[in-house]
Amino acid sequence: MTPEQFSLFAEIEERHWWFVARRAIIRSIIEWIAPPGEMRVIIDVGCGTGANIASLAADYRCAGIDTTEDAIRFARSRFPGVTYVQGEFPNGLDGFLPKVDVLLCMDVIEHIEDDRGFVAKLAERLRPGSHLLLTVPADMTLWSQHDVTNDHFRRYDRQSFERVWAGLPVAPRLISYFNSRLYPLVKSVRLLSKFRRSAYGRDGTDFKMPAPVLNRLLQRVFQGETDTLLKAIDHPTVGTYRHGVSLLALLRREPCA
């Protein structure tokens, strides 16, 4: 990713429907499994420009880590009350990891060639009973210039997603597609992008700010998936979304054998 893309994310991620709704869904899941408290520790691995973990900082002890200097520079300037570390996980997180309750890794592993090796490294640093919450882009039919610009190696289906943690000492509490209600709209935009041979939005991505009324509507539709996802935690027979723009997994670290 380029400095221009990080600048774009820093500009819009506190207002754009996709970022805002995704944060709300993730927060609801975190509050479900780890109710707020000053002793609760949340770490955002691949925190980007910082808004996701900053949105939790009033209720949790939070830290973000990212390898990219531009991302961390934006994060520190915008959210000075949150700890941000530039470097490879887990370097610089010694004060947080022993008590971590949730490791977030949101739309990160698609950027990493050895995704399974990276997730194994995350799982190793969890304590028994703590959680890893992963999100990834889904469905290779949605592949477009947006993925190329964002340096994605892949988009996932459920089977390829589950292979990432197969054999690791974690147990899934929730696996589901999400951003499902807007899937037809997103797919139409991606098809248009392919036809035009250019991304829909700014700086080679599909992100640009819609009109305020449309932005609020899209946020409401996406965020409306929250209840379905919460009801499915620990209830595999409860219906989840069978397709979507993204996939989500909530994994609990199991005790060592």
C-alpha positions as CSV (number, residue, x, y, z in Angstrom):
1,M,0.0,0.0,0.0
2,T,1.1,3.6,-0.7
3,P,1.2,6.6,1.6
4,E,-1.7,8.0,-0.5
5,Q,-3.8,5.0,0.5
6,F,-3.0,5.3,4.2
7,S,-3.8,9.0,3.9
8,L,-7.2,8.2,2.4
9,F,-8.0,5.7,5.1
10,A,-7.0,8.2,7.8
11,E,-9.3,10.7,6.2
12,I,-12.4,8.6,5.8
13,E,-12.3,5.7,8.3
14,E,-14.2,7.5,11.1
15,R,-17.0,8.4,8.7
16,H,-17.3,5.9,5.8
17,W,-20.1,3.3,6.2
18,W,-17.9,0.3,5.7
19,F,-15.4,1.2,8.4
20,V,-18.0,2.5,10.8
21,A,-20.3,-0.5,10.5
22,R,-17.5,-3.1,10.7
23,R,-16.2,-1.4,13.9
24,A,-19.7,-1.6,15.4
25,I,-20.0,-5.3,14.6
26,I,-16.6,-6.1,16.0
27,R,-17.2,-4.1,19.1
28,S,-20.5,-5.9,19.8
29,I,-18.7,-9.3,19.5
30,I,-15.9,-8.1,21.8
31,E,-18.3,-6.9,24.4
32,W,-20.2,-10.2,24.2
33,I,-17.0,-12.3,24.9
34,A,-15.1,-9.8,27.1
35,P,-17.3,-7.2,28.8
36,P,-15.6,-3.8,29.2
37,G,-13.3,-3.3,32.1
38,E,-10.0,-1.6,32.8
39,M,-8.3,-4.9,33.2
40,R,-9.4,-6.2,29.8
41,V,-6.6,-6.0,27.2
42,I,-7.2,-5.8,23.4
43,I,-4.4,-5.7,20.8
44,D,-5.0,-4.9,17.2
45,V,-2.4,-6.6,15.0
46,G,-2.1,-4.8,11.7
47,C,-3.8,-1.8,13.2
48,G,-3.4,0.4,10.1
49,T,-4.2,4.1,10.7
50,G,-5.5,3.3,14.2
51,A,-9.3,4.1,14.3
52,N,-10.4,0.5,15.1
53,I,-8.4,0.0,18.3
54,A,-8.9,3.7,19.3
55,S,-12.7,3.2,19.3
56,L,-12.2,0.7,22.1
57,A,-9.8,2.6,24.2
58,A,-12.3,4.2,26.5
59,D,-13.4,0.8,27.8
60,Y,-10.4,-1.4,27.4
61,R,-6.6,-1.3,27.8
62,C,-5.6,-1.1,24.1
63,A,-2.6,-1.3,21.8
64,G,-2.1,-1.4,18.1
65,I,0.9,-2.7,16.1
66,D,1.7,-2.4,12.4
67,T,4.8,-2.8,10.3
68,T,4.2,0.3,8.2
69,E,5.7,3.6,9.3
70,D,3.1,5.7,7.5
71,A,0.2,3.9,9.2
72,I,1.7,4.2,12.7
73,R,2.5,7.9,12.1
74,F,-1.1,8.6,11.2
75,A,-2.4,6.5,14.2
76,R,-0.2,8.3,16.7
77,S,-1.0,11.8,15.5
78,R,-4.8,11.1,15.5
79,F,-5.1,9.1,18.7
80,P,-2.3,10.1,21.1
81,G,-4.0,8.3,24.0
82,V,-3.5,4.9,22.5
83,T,-0.3,2.8,22.5
84,Y,0.9,2.2,18.9
85,V,4.0,0.1,18.1
86,Q,5.7,0.0,14.7
87,G,7.2,-3.4,14.0
88,E,6.6,-7.1,13.7
89,F,4.3,-8.8,16.1
90,P,4.9,-9.4,19.0
91,N,7.9,-7.0,19.3
92,G,7.2,-4.1,21.7
93,L,4.0,-5.7,23.2
94,D,5.5,-7.3,26.3
95,G,3.5,-5.1,28.6
96,F,0.2,-6.2,27.0
97,L,0.5,-9.8,25.8
98,P,0.6,-11.6,29.2
99,K,-2.9,-10.4,30.0
100,V,-4.4,-10.1,26.5
101,D,-8.1,-11.0,26.2
102,V,-8.6,-10.5,22.5
103,L,-6.2,-10.3,19.6
104,L,-7.8,-8.5,16.6
105,C,-6.5,-9.2,13.2
106,M,-8.8,-7.4,10.8
107,D,-8.3,-7.7,7.0
108,V,-4.6,-8.4,7.5
109,I,-3.7,-12.0,6.6
110,E,-4.7,-11.6,3.0
111,H,-1.7,-9.3,2.7
112,I,0.7,-12.1,4.0
113,E,1.9,-14.9,1.7
114,D,2.3,-17.4,4.6
115,D,-1.1,-16.6,6.2
116,R,-1.1,-19.9,8.2
117,G,2.3,-19.3,9.6
118,F,1.3,-15.8,10.7
119,V,-1.9,-17.0,12.4
120,A,0.1,-19.7,14.2
121,K,2.3,-17.0,15.6
122,L,-0.8,-15.1,16.9
123,A,-2.3,-18.3,18.4
124,E,1.0,-19.0,20.2
125,R,0.8,-15.8,22.1
126,L,-2.8,-16.2,23.3
127,R,-3.4,-17.4,26.9
128,P,-6.0,-20.2,27.4
129,G,-9.5,-18.8,27.2
130,S,-8.5,-15.6,25.3
131,H,-9.6,-15.0,21.8
132,L,-8.4,-14.3,18.3
133,L,-10.8,-12.4,16.1
134,L,-10.0,-12.5,12.3
135,T,-11.7,-10.9,9.4
136,V,-10.7,-11.3,5.7
137,P,-12.1,-10.4,2.3
138,A,-14.2,-13.1,0.7
139,D,-15.0,-14.5,-2.7
140,M,-12.4,-14.5,-5.5
141,T,-15.2,-13.5,-7.9
142,L,-15.0,-10.1,-6.3
143,W,-11.3,-9.8,-7.1
144,S,-10.6,-6.4,-8.7
145,Q,-8.2,-3.5,-8.9
146,H,-9.1,-2.8,-5.3
147,D,-7.4,-6.0,-4.2
148,V,-4.4,-5.4,-6.5
149,T,-3.9,-1.9,-5.1
150,N,-4.2,-3.1,-1.5
151,D,-1.5,-5.8,-2.1
152,H,-3.8,-8.8,-1.5
153,F,-2.5,-12.3,-2.2
154,R,-6.0,-13.7,-2.1
155,R,-9.7,-13.5,-1.1
156,Y,-11.1,-16.4,0.9
157,D,-14.0,-18.9,0.8
158,R,-15.0,-20.6,4.0
159,Q,-12.9,-23.7,3.4
160,S,-9.7,-21.9,2.6
161,F,-10.3,-19.6,5.7
162,E,-10.7,-22.6,8.0
163,R,-7.5,-24.2,6.7
164,V,-5.6,-21.2,8.1
165,W,-6.1,-22.4,11.7
166,A,-6.6,-26.1,11.2
167,G,-4.5,-28.0,13.7
168,L,-3.8,-25.0,15.9
169,P,-4.8,-25.0,19.5
170,V,-7.9,-22.8,19.0
171,A,-11.6,-23.7,18.8
172,P,-14.0,-21.7,16.6
173,R,-16.9,-20.1,18.4
174,L,-18.2,-18.3,15.3
175,I,-17.4,-18.6,11.6
176,S,-19.5,-16.6,9.2
177,Y,-19.6,-14.5,6.1
178,F,-20.6,-10.9,6.8
179,N,-21.3,-7.7,4.8
180,S,-23.8,-10.1,3.2
181,R,-26.8,-7.8,2.7
182,L,-24.8,-5.5,0.5
183,Y,-23.1,-8.3,-1.4
184,P,-25.1,-7.7,-4.6
185,L,-24.3,-4.0,-4.6
186,V,-20.6,-4.6,-4.0
187,K,-20.4,-7.3,-6.7
188,S,-22.0,-4.9,-9.2
189,V,-19.4,-2.2,-8.4
190,R,-16.6,-4.7,-8.8
191,L,-18.0,-5.9,-12.1
192,L,-18.2,-2.3,-13.3
193,S,-14.6,-1.7,-12.1
194,K,-13.4,-4.7,-14.2
195,F,-15.3,-3.4,-17.2
196,R,-13.8,0.1,-16.8
197,R,-10.4,-1.4,-15.9
198,S,-10.1,1.0,-13.0
199,A,-11.2,1.1,-9.3
200,Y,-14.5,2.7,-8.3
201,G,-13.0,5.0,-5.7
202,R,-9.9,7.0,-4.9
203,D,-6.2,6.1,-5.2
204,G,-6.8,2.7,-6.8
205,T,-9.3,1.5,-4.2
206,D,-13.1,1.2,-4.0
207,F,-13.3,3.7,-1.2
208,K,-14.8,7.2,-1.6
209,M,-17.3,9.0,0.6
210,P,-20.9,8.6,-0.6
211,A,-23.4,11.4,-0.1
212,P,-24.3,11.6,3.7
213,V,-27.8,10.1,3.3
214,L,-26.5,7.2,1.3
215,N,-23.6,6.7,3.7
216,R,-26.0,6.5,6.7
217,L,-28.2,4.0,4.8
218,L,-25.4,1.7,3.8
219,Q,-24.0,1.8,7.4
220,R,-27.4,0.9,8.8
221,V,-27.8,-2.0,6.4
222,F,-24.4,-3.5,7.0
223,Q,-24.5,-2.9,10.8
224,G,-27.9,-4.6,10.9
225,E,-26.1,-8.0,10.6
226,T,-24.9,-7.7,14.2
227,D,-27.7,-9.6,15.9
228,T,-27.5,-12.5,13.5
229,L,-23.8,-12.9,14.2
230,L,-24.1,-12.5,18.0
231,K,-26.9,-15.2,18.1
232,A,-24.6,-17.7,16.3
233,I,-21.7,-17.5,18.8
234,D,-21.4,-21.0,20.3
235,H,-24.5,-22.1,18.4
236,P,-23.3,-23.7,15.2
237,T,-26.9,-24.8,14.3
238,V,-28.1,-21.2,14.3
239,G,-28.1,-19.9,10.7
240,T,-25.2,-17.5,9.7
241,Y,-24.6,-15.8,6.4
242,R,-23.6,-18.2,3.6
243,H,-22.1,-15.6,1.3
244,G,-20.7,-12.1,1.8
245,V,-18.0,-9.6,0.9
246,S,-16.0,-10.6,4.0
247,L,-15.5,-13.5,6.4
248,L,-15.2,-13.5,10.2
249,A,-13.9,-16.0,12.7
250,L,-13.9,-15.9,16.5
251,L,-11.4,-18.4,17.8
252,R,-10.8,-19.3,21.5
253,R,-7.4,-20.5,22.7
254,E,-7.7,-23.9,24.2
255,P,-5.6,-25.2,27.2
256,C,-2.4,-26.9,26.3
257,A,-2.6,-30.7,26.2
